[in-house]
Amino acid sequence: MTTDELDRSLRQLRLGGMADAVSVRSQQTRAENLGPLDFISLLVHDELQRRRDRLIARRVKAAGFRDQKTFDTFDWKFNTLDRALIFELANCRFIEQHEDVLLLGNAGVGKSHIAQALGMAAILARFRGLYREAHVLFEDMLLANATGERTEAIAMYSEVPLLIIDDLGMRKLPANAAEDLLEIVMRRYERGSTILTSNRPLDDWPKLFGDTPAVAAFLDRLMHHSHLIEIRGKSYRLHEHSLTARSRRTKAAD
């Protein structure tokens, strides 16, 4: 079999990772005097790595992250927070144990960054995730109610192993927000994990949702198996804006 024929056969078998690597691995095998089993092992490793990379790419796209943040780009020194707990969460055992995470703090302190970084860590650990800003989730539910697709929308938000609801309280909530969130949280309770970020303290949530009985119910579920992280400090976005403005003034002066 020629090299071209081998390439075609591997791609027919949907072994594109092997096909892409066979030439390089052949050279490596000759250079290092490896045996046939080593050669095949290297090709299998390449195929598995390619499939893993493609799976991760599909899941990142499906999650719908706003920024695709990671912990590598987080400024740990800017505000005080429980770094040990966050790194513990990054190992994703909380998803295996169906626990929740509440990230509370002022706007700009890094809640969304941490939430999305945990989501990326979950995908790298082979979990499916879904990210939604709170107002988008509630808009989805309003549309689903209007078009008779509520069951499908609830199922989408309820069945994913990790659901991230970001920026709760940043915008005025629709009248049925508490009921929608209650149903999603109830269905996810001890079956999936939810990360929820908000700039409002928990004491404000009854007022935020209209002080309905549903608020106490979904708070009870969220707090039962949850990790509460409160971040206090300055806004990182305002800090960056200030540095940018200062840099522009300095360049103008020069």
C-alpha angles and dihedrals in degrees: 000000000000124000091254092050091049090050092051092046093050092049090047086056089049092246096135093150090060092044092053093048104038096092095049093043091050090055091046091050092053094043094050096035093237124174128243093262091054090049092052091045091055092050092048089050090052092050093049091048091050092050091047092050092049092047091051091048091051093048093047089052092046092049091063098216115189095218109000091231123186134192090249090075098041118113102226093180098056098076134014114254141146099273093173092057093047092051089047089054090049090068085068098226087130088067092051088051094045094239127154134227126215116195112191131177147103121306114282099019095116106269095130092045092054093044093052092043089054088049091053090048089052093053091049086053089056098258122132115235139186126203123199133165106233095245091051091051092051091046088052090052093048090052092045091052091050095048098041093249098114094117092055093046093049090048092051092052095040103048103049111100093230124030119184117198108188133198100006108185098025091108136030110276125231118248095257096046095105093051093047093048091045092054093048093047093045091052091047094046109125089347102075142007127253128197112198126183126194140165089213123086116240091252088065096053097088089055091043093054097038098264094275124161088248090069094062090045098054092040088054090053094044095049096045096077103012143124111222116207118182117190118198123185146070129331111264091202092055089047091053090047090052092050091048092050091048091050091051092050091050092050090047091051091051 
